[in-house]
Amino acid sequence: MQALTSTRRGRPPKVTAEDWEIAALDALADGGLAAVAIEPIAERLGASKGSFYWYFTNRDALIRAALRRWEQHHTEQIVQMLEQIPDPVQRLRQLVRGALLGTRGAAVALLLLADAADPRVEAVVHRVTARRLDVLTDCFIALGQDPERARHHALAGYCTYLGAAALRHGTPELAPGLDERYVETVLASLGAPPA
């Protein structure tokens, strides 16, 4: 995080850098990179622009901090949690359930892919997508699939995740329901054993 330490005056604002990062991710989920704008986010937070400049030098610094948060909290922390589940069937089920029922993270992933040509976004999107595909592939390998088939199932699963996010974003009335039956259907289509 790039902070302006030389121009800070008075007490720190009540809105934290973390609040700004989370609000930036929410804006991103609603409208892509273009929606990450200081004034609307400040309004959403009930904060002043001065609060923003307490923590960030400019919009780019906020975008970079929000992307780091997305990578850390919406990928790496989830991977660490999954590594604590020894049973590969339960690990895969937890991963797919969390991905398909958690709509905000999927919206961010989808809209960041649309902005992947942006130099601020490109490397992060590539790392996160590769990491997620590797984790899914490893889940299928742990279930006994050969690496090639496991990779195909990982790609199919990730495309399902992004496709559901696209439907929720563009035509929510046609999107799959957020329920266990949908999760079970996806797991079955990917060759996962039943619970």
N, C-alpha and C positions, 0 to 999 in steps of 0.2 A: 504494500500500500504506500503510495506516495503522499506524504503529509506535508502541510505547510507549517513547519515548526517556528519559523522566524516571524510570522505575522499573527500568531495566535494571541488573543487578548481576552481577559476575563475567564469566566468559568466554562468548562466544556459544556456543549449542548446536551440536552436530555436524550436526543436521538443519537444513537451510536453509529460507528462505521458499519457494524454488522447490520443494523437496521437499514442503512442505505444500500448495502449489498443485496440484502434479501428483497427490498423493494425494487431494486434494479432487475433482479431475476424475475420478479412478478411482472414487471413491465415488459421484459423480454418475452415471457410466456404469453402475454396478451397481444403483442404486436411486433415482435422481432427486435433486432438491434436498433432500428429507427425509433422505437418507443422508449428507449432508455434516454430520457431527457431530464435535466436537473429540475426545472420548474414544476412539471407535473408530478415528479416523484416527491419533491419537497411538499407539494400540496397534499399528496396521498399520505405522507408521514405527519402532516401537521407541523412541519418544520420550516425554517427559513433557509434561503440559499446560503446564508452565513454558516449554518450548521454543516452544509455540504463542504464548504471550503475549510472548515476546521479539520476535516479528514482527507480531502482529496484536492489535488491541484487542478484537475479539470475532468471533463466527462470521460476522456480516455482512461484516466486512472480509475474511475468508478467502474467502467466496463471491464477492465483487466482484473480488478478485485472481485467483481461479481463472477467472472469466468473462473477464477481460481476457486471461489467458494463452490461453484457448480461442480467443478471437477473433484474437489475434495469431499464435499458433503453428499453429492448425488452419484458418486461413483466409488471413490476410494473407501469411504466409511462403510458403504454397502458391501463392498468386496470383503473388507475386514470382518463384518458381521457374518457374512456367508461362510467365511473360512472357519468359523466357530461351530458350524453345523457338520458333524462328521458323516452323516448318512447322505450319500449323493442324491438320492431320490428326494429327500426333504429339502436339501440345498437347492435343487432345481425348482421344486415346487414353490419355495419361499421366494426365489428370484423372480420367477414368472408372475406369481401373485402380486408381489410388490410392484413390479414394472407395469402390469396391466391395470392395477387398481389405483395406482398413484398418478393422477392425471397431470399435475403441474410439471413434474420432472420430464414427462414425455413431451409436453408442449414446448419446454425450453429446448430439448434435444432436437425436435423437429424444426423449430425456427432458427436455431443456430446452424443446422445443416443448410438451410436456405441462405444463410449469410456466410457460409464457409469460405467464400472467396475473399472476405475481409481479412486483412493481415492480422488484426487483433484476435480473430476467431479461428482462423485456419488451423494452427498447430494444436490448439486446445481441442477442437472438434475431432481432429484426426486421432489424438491420443486417447480421448474418451471413447470414441467409437471402437478403436482397435482394442482397448482394454476390455470393454464390455463384450465384444465378440470373442476375445480370448477366454474370458471367464465363462461365457456360455458354452464355448467349445470344450473347455475342461470339464464342465458339468456332464456333457454328453459322453465324453471319453470315460469319465468315472462310472458311467452307467454301462460301459462295455462296448460302446460304438467305436469303430475304427476312426482315426483322425479325419479322414476325408468326409465321411458321413456325418461325423460330429460337427464339422465346420459348416456343412450344408444345413444341418438342423439349427445351428447357431444363427446363421444368416436368415433362415426362414423365421426364426423366433424374433430376431431384431427387426426385421421388416414388418412383421405383424405388429410389434410394439409401435413402430413409427406410423404404420398405416392407421392404427386405431387413433393415434394422436392427430393425424391429418383429418380423419373423419370428425373427431370431436371439435377440432378447430374450425373446419369449413362447413360441415353439415352435421351438427351435433344430434339432430333428430334421427340421423341414419347410423350413428356410431354404436358400437357394441355396448351392451349394458355393463355396468360396473358390478358384476356379481360372480359368484363362485362357478356357476354353470359355464360362463364364458371362459374363465380361467381353465376349467377342466377340459373344455373343447380344444383350446389351444394346446394344452399339455398333451392331450391324446394325439392331436395332429402332428406333434413333434416326436412322437414315439416314446413319450415318458411313461413309465409304468404307473398304474393307478395307485392311489394312496392306500 
